[in-house]
Amino acid sequence: MVAISNKEDQIVSIKKVNAVTQFDNLTPIIKDQAMQKNIIQDYALSDDSIKTIASSEVLVSGLKDVNKENVASINESKVQDQYVPFIVHTAKFPRTASGNVAKGVTSIMYDDLINHCGLSKSSAKLLKETCVKFCEFFDVPSQATPEFVRQILSDNDLEKQTDIVAKVSGKKEVTLAEKIAKMVYGKEVTKKIDGIEQTVFVATDLNMDEIEEIESHMADIKRIRIATDEANAEKNAETKKDNNETNDVLDALTG
């Protein structure tokens, strides 16, 4: 077996394989008749899309502090600079009877997102799978534009990644707070009782003394966190004041 040396060779190789096998005999769901005649020749993201998604990932990764401004910036960048271009890209490809894209397309998608855009494997998987579901859910045409996709997002009030995931998957994405709560207290599950489906609460193995100890420890850590944030804010304010005073002196000397 000949090793594929680079991304360009990989794309050419996959194109040749799919041209012969016609997507491994899977039955594609064709959204446009034109697509049936002209099978997509380029599976890779455009250079512009790669730059946009990569820049967004750098921005998102750089916003470490959790505050309203940063969260808003992260949400906007993820949706507008990652989901919009990748939905447009995904819409170009025929989908199989199961609603997915061909394996060859999937391989190139992951290569682009992980190796060229800098996404982690888990982030790339979530983005790719959600965009495929989005195209199916909203019946996005193959010639969709970024403006077309943005209009769908606007019409459905999809402002965050969690909004999109919930809409197209039919289930709400579990937040970190929900995960922690379930780990400590337990969770609701649906079970059949006497042949009837009922929602019941299943507690964890922790007893109430252990739970109270966890709550007490978290309260202590929270107080430390608040005090630290306040001290840092005060220190930053003093530094800014000193800098302003220094600038005033310099301005007076050079004026």
C-alpha positions as CSV (number, residue, x, y, z in Angstrom):
1,M,0.0,0.0,0.0
2,V,1.4,3.4,-1.0
3,A,1.5,6.0,1.8
4,I,-0.3,9.3,1.1
5,S,2.4,11.9,1.5
6,N,0.3,15.1,1.9
7,K,-3.2,16.5,1.9
8,E,-3.3,17.2,-1.8
9,D,-2.4,13.6,-2.7
10,Q,-4.9,12.4,-0.2
11,I,-7.7,14.4,-1.8
12,V,-6.7,13.2,-5.3
13,S,-6.6,9.6,-4.0
14,I,-10.1,9.8,-2.4
15,K,-11.5,11.4,-5.5
16,K,-10.3,8.6,-7.7
17,V,-11.7,5.9,-5.3
18,N,-15.1,7.6,-5.0
19,A,-15.2,8.1,-8.8
20,V,-15.0,4.4,-9.3
21,T,-17.0,3.2,-6.3
22,Q,-19.7,5.9,-6.5
23,F,-19.5,6.5,-2.8
24,D,-19.3,2.8,-1.9
25,N,-22.7,2.0,-3.6
26,L,-24.4,4.1,-0.9
27,T,-27.6,5.8,-2.1
28,P,-27.2,9.6,-1.9
29,I,-30.1,11.8,-1.2
30,I,-29.7,14.4,-4.0
31,K,-31.0,17.9,-3.1
32,D,-30.3,19.3,-6.6
33,Q,-30.5,17.5,-10.0
34,A,-27.3,19.4,-11.0
35,M,-25.4,17.7,-8.3
36,Q,-26.2,14.3,-9.7
37,K,-24.5,15.3,-13.0
38,N,-21.6,17.1,-11.5
39,I,-20.2,15.2,-8.5
40,I,-18.2,17.5,-6.2
41,Q,-14.7,17.7,-7.4
42,D,-13.1,19.4,-4.4
43,Y,-13.8,18.0,-1.0
44,A,-11.5,20.4,0.8
45,L,-12.4,23.7,2.5
46,S,-11.5,26.8,0.6
47,D,-8.4,28.7,1.8
48,D,-10.7,31.6,2.9
49,S,-12.9,29.3,5.0
50,I,-9.8,27.7,6.6
51,K,-8.5,31.1,7.5
52,T,-11.9,32.2,8.9
53,I,-12.4,29.1,11.0
54,A,-8.7,29.0,12.2
55,S,-8.8,32.7,13.2
56,S,-12.0,32.0,15.1
57,E,-10.5,29.1,17.0
58,V,-7.5,31.3,17.9
59,L,-9.9,33.9,19.2
60,V,-12.0,31.4,21.2
61,S,-9.0,29.7,22.7
62,G,-7.6,33.0,23.7
63,L,-10.6,34.2,25.6
64,K,-9.9,32.3,28.9
65,D,-11.7,34.6,31.3
66,V,-15.3,33.8,31.8
67,N,-17.3,37.0,31.7
68,K,-20.3,38.3,29.8
69,E,-18.2,40.1,27.1
70,N,-16.0,37.1,26.4
71,V,-18.9,34.6,26.4
72,A,-20.7,36.8,23.9
73,S,-17.6,37.0,21.7
74,I,-17.0,33.3,21.8
75,N,-20.7,32.5,20.9
76,E,-20.6,35.0,18.0
77,S,-17.3,33.8,16.6
78,K,-18.2,30.1,16.8
79,V,-21.6,30.6,15.1
80,Q,-20.6,33.2,12.5
81,D,-17.0,32.2,11.7
82,Q,-17.1,28.4,12.2
83,Y,-20.7,27.2,11.8
84,V,-21.7,29.5,8.9
85,P,-18.8,28.7,6.5
86,F,-18.8,25.0,7.4
87,I,-22.6,24.6,6.9
88,V,-22.1,26.2,3.4
89,H,-19.3,23.8,2.8
90,T,-21.2,20.7,4.0
91,A,-24.3,21.6,2.0
92,K,-22.3,21.0,-1.3
93,F,-22.1,17.3,-0.8
94,P,-24.7,14.6,-1.5
95,R,-25.9,12.7,1.7
96,T,-26.4,9.0,2.1
97,A,-29.6,7.3,3.0
98,S,-28.7,7.7,6.6
99,G,-28.3,11.5,6.2
100,N,-24.5,11.5,6.5
101,V,-21.9,12.4,3.9
102,A,-19.6,9.9,2.3
103,K,-16.6,8.5,4.2
104,G,-14.1,10.1,1.8
105,V,-15.7,13.5,2.4
106,T,-15.7,13.0,6.2
107,S,-12.0,12.1,6.1
108,I,-11.1,15.4,4.3
109,M,-13.4,17.4,6.6
110,Y,-11.7,16.1,9.7
111,D,-8.3,16.7,8.2
112,D,-9.2,20.3,7.4
113,L,-10.7,21.1,10.8
114,I,-8.0,19.4,12.9
115,N,-4.8,19.9,10.9
116,H,-5.5,23.1,9.1
117,C,-8.0,25.0,11.3
118,G,-6.6,23.9,14.7
119,L,-9.7,22.4,16.3
120,S,-9.4,19.6,18.8
121,K,-10.8,16.2,17.7
122,S,-13.8,16.6,19.9
123,S,-14.6,20.1,18.6
124,A,-14.1,19.0,15.0
125,K,-16.5,16.0,15.6
126,L,-19.2,18.2,17.1
127,L,-18.9,20.8,14.4
128,K,-18.9,18.3,11.5
129,E,-21.8,16.2,12.9
130,T,-23.9,19.3,13.8
131,C,-23.4,20.9,10.4
132,V,-24.5,17.7,8.6
133,K,-27.6,17.5,10.8
134,F,-28.3,21.2,10.2
135,C,-28.2,20.7,6.4
136,E,-30.7,17.8,6.8
137,F,-32.9,19.5,9.3
138,F,-33.3,22.7,7.3
139,D,-33.0,21.1,3.9
140,V,-30.1,23.4,3.0
141,P,-29.6,23.5,-0.8
142,S,-26.2,22.7,-2.3
143,Q,-25.7,26.3,-3.6
144,A,-26.4,27.9,-0.2
145,T,-24.6,31.1,0.6
146,P,-23.4,32.4,4.0
147,E,-26.2,35.0,3.9
148,F,-28.8,32.2,3.3
149,V,-27.4,30.3,6.4
150,R,-27.4,33.4,8.5
151,Q,-31.0,34.0,7.7
152,I,-31.9,30.5,8.9
153,L,-30.0,31.2,12.1
154,S,-31.7,34.5,12.6
155,D,-35.2,33.2,11.8
156,N,-34.8,30.4,14.4
157,D,-33.1,32.5,17.1
158,L,-30.0,30.3,17.0
159,E,-27.3,32.6,18.5
160,K,-25.1,30.0,20.3
161,Q,-23.6,26.6,19.5
162,T,-25.8,25.1,22.2
163,D,-28.9,26.5,20.4
164,I,-27.9,24.9,17.1
165,V,-27.1,21.5,18.7
166,A,-30.4,21.5,20.6
167,K,-32.4,22.5,17.5
168,V,-31.0,19.9,15.0
169,S,-30.5,17.0,17.4
170,G,-33.7,17.3,19.2
171,K,-32.0,17.3,22.6
172,K,-30.5,19.8,24.8
173,E,-26.7,19.9,25.2
174,V,-25.7,19.0,28.7
175,T,-23.9,22.0,30.4
176,L,-21.0,21.7,32.9
177,A,-23.4,22.7,35.7
178,E,-25.8,19.9,34.9
179,K,-23.0,17.4,34.7
180,I,-21.7,18.4,38.1
181,A,-25.2,18.3,39.7
182,K,-25.8,14.9,38.3
183,M,-22.5,13.6,39.6
184,V,-23.3,14.9,43.1
185,Y,-27.0,14.4,43.5
186,G,-28.3,12.1,40.8
187,K,-30.4,12.3,37.7
188,E,-33.9,11.8,36.3
189,V,-34.3,8.8,34.0
190,T,-37.3,7.3,32.1
191,K,-38.2,3.8,33.2
192,K,-41.0,1.4,32.5
193,I,-42.9,0.7,35.7
194,D,-45.8,-1.8,35.3
195,G,-45.6,-1.4,31.6
196,I,-45.9,2.4,31.8
197,E,-43.0,4.8,31.0
198,Q,-42.4,7.0,34.0
199,T,-39.7,9.6,35.0
200,V,-38.0,8.7,38.2
201,F,-35.1,10.2,40.1
202,V,-32.0,8.0,40.6
203,A,-29.8,9.2,43.4
204,T,-26.0,8.8,43.5
205,D,-24.2,6.6,46.0
206,L,-23.2,9.6,48.0
207,N,-25.0,10.1,51.4
208,M,-26.2,13.4,52.6
209,D,-23.2,14.0,54.9
210,E,-20.9,13.6,51.9
211,I,-23.0,15.9,49.8
212,E,-23.0,18.6,52.5
213,E,-19.2,18.3,52.8
214,I,-19.0,18.9,49.0
215,E,-21.3,21.9,49.2
216,S,-19.4,23.3,52.1
217,H,-16.0,22.9,50.3
218,M,-17.4,24.5,47.2
219,A,-18.8,27.5,49.2
220,D,-15.3,28.0,50.7
221,I,-13.6,27.8,47.3
222,K,-16.2,30.2,45.9
223,R,-15.4,32.8,48.7
224,I,-11.7,32.5,47.8
225,R,-12.5,33.0,44.1
226,I,-14.6,36.1,44.7
227,A,-11.9,37.6,47.0
228,T,-9.2,36.9,44.5
229,D,-11.2,38.4,41.6
230,E,-11.9,41.5,43.7
231,A,-8.2,41.9,44.6
232,N,-7.2,41.5,41.0
233,A,-9.7,44.1,39.9
234,E,-8.5,46.5,42.5
235,K,-4.8,45.9,41.5
236,N,-5.6,46.4,37.9
237,A,-7.4,49.7,38.7
238,E,-4.4,50.9,40.7
239,T,-2.0,49.9,37.8
240,K,-4.2,51.8,35.3
241,K,-4.2,54.9,37.6
242,D,-0.4,54.8,37.9
243,N,-0.1,54.5,34.2
244,N,-2.4,57.4,33.6
245,E,-0.5,59.6,36.1
246,T,2.8,58.6,34.4
247,N,1.4,59.5,31.0
248,D,0.2,62.9,32.3
249,V,3.7,63.7,33.6
250,L,5.3,62.7,30.4
251,D,2.8,64.8,28.4
252,A,3.5,67.8,30.6
253,L,7.3,67.4,30.2
254,T,7.1,66.9,26.4
255,G,4.3,69.4,25.9
